[in-house]
Amino acid sequence: MKTITLGIHGGAGRLGRRILALALEDARFSLGAVMVREGSAAQGQDVGVLAGAGPVGLLTTAKTDDLLSCDVVIDVSSPAAGAKLATFLASSGQAKLVTGTTGWNPSEDKVLSEAATRLALLRTGNFSLGVTALVRQVRENAARLGQAWGVHIHDIHHSAKKDAPSGTALMLARAVSQGWAEDTDPLCLPVGAALPVPPKACEIVITAQRQGDIVGIHDVYFYGPGETLCFSHQAQSRDIFAQGALHAAHWLFDKPAGLYGMDDVLSPTGAASG
């Protein structure tokens, strides 16, 4: 496979910088453009310096058009900016899009779905391959155990994380609903609130903590009659998300238009999830 020309949208953020740093060391990719917010202190900076390395001769940009030179764009910006980018790329017929942005509202969800009819678009709430495997396990076990069990999902992240519950927690709740074959909306308690009682049958409750510099911890508890089953994932390094994003971009490069997820990346068939 040829070297993939990569674009990064949201390159000045914490995750964007790590994706950038790892991409500079990855022979599968060459950097085509790194986009930052207009007026950002990172605008016009050498991308190597932005990544904490030496200069590489490519400067960051605030112009969306510069991403058209790329084969695949990784978006780690904001929902509003990500939705605008998806529409732009879909209309241009150029780069494919991987987005790990979370906190989408219903109108932005619709924009992504519409863009995916013309664009190969991979969307996820978590780039971790381990979390991807966790989501599948949760879905499969929800199907096996059935709706007689209640589910509690608890997510813990660093204090600077803006969205709560996390995109990963919502992914896990959706996996439970898929396993139950029932459209069940989770009950999301306020940040810091404790679980008062175990969830009842066919109930999903999400709790969240925001503290310190914790990368990410997600626990999923299934409460059944007289027993509890727990699945857990802990992220020790933010690099797992950057590595997963690059893995997803490499996988998406030769895929047709459609909406994909990280589960597709690990699937033997690699079929679009719809």
C-alpha positions, 0 to 999 in steps of 0.5 A, a space after each residue: 500500500 502506498 504512503 497515506 497522506 494524512 491530515 489532522 483537524 484539531 492538531 493543537 489539542 492534547 490528543 491531536 499533538 500525540 497523533 501528530 507526534 506518532 504520525 511523524 514516526 510512522 512510515 505508513 503516513 506522510 503529513 499533508 496538513 495539520 489544522 488548528 483553530 483560527 487565531 490559535 497560538 499554534 497557528 503557523 507553527 512548525 508541526 514538528 515543534 508542535 509535536 515536541 520534536 524538531 522542525 520538519 518544514 510543515 506549518 500548521 494551518 487554519 484553512 480547511 481547504 489545505 486538508 483537500 491534499 490529504 487521503 485521510 483526515 483525523 478529526 479531534 476537534 469539537 462537534 460543531 467543527 467536526 460536523 462542518 468538516 464532514 460536510 465539507 469533505 463529503 461535498 469535495 469528494 476528496 479525503 476520507 474522515 476519521 473522527 474521535 470527537 464526542 459530545 455530538 447533539 442530534 443535529 450534528 449526528 444527522 450531519 455525520 449520517 448524511 455525510 457518510 452517504 458520500 464519504 468514507 467516515 469512521 466515527 468513534 467515541 474511543 480509539 482504543 482497541 481494548 475499549 473496542 473489544 470491551 464494547 463487543 463483549 458488553 453487547 454480546 453479554 447483554 444479549 446472553 443475559 437478557 433484560 432481566 439484568 440491570 446495568 451500571 456504567 461508571 466512567 472516570 476521566 481527568 478534571 479537564 474533560 468537558 463532556 459527561 458522560 463520556 463518549 465511551 460510556 455512551 458507546 457502552 450503553 448503546 452496546 447494551 441496548 443493541 444486545 437487548 435489541 431494545 432502544 433503551 435510553 440510559 439514566 445519566 446521573 450528575 457528575 460525582 453522584 453516587 449510584 443510590 441503588 443497583 439498576 433494576 432489570 432492563 435499566 441502564 444507569 451511567 455515573 461519572 467522575 472527573 478528577 486529577 489527570 486520570 486518562 480513562 477508566 470504564 467499568 460496566 456492571 451487570 446486576 442479576 438475581 443474586 450475582 454481579 458481573 463486571 467488565 473493566 478497562 483502564 487506559 494507562 497512556 493517552 498514546 493508546 488513543 493516538 495509536 488507535 486513531 492512526 490504525 483506524 486511518 490506515 484501515 479506512 484508506 481504501 474503504 468506500 463511502 459509508 459509516 464505520 466504527 472501530 468495531 469494523 476495524 477489528 472485524 474480519 469482514 470490515 463491513 460498514 456498520 450502517 
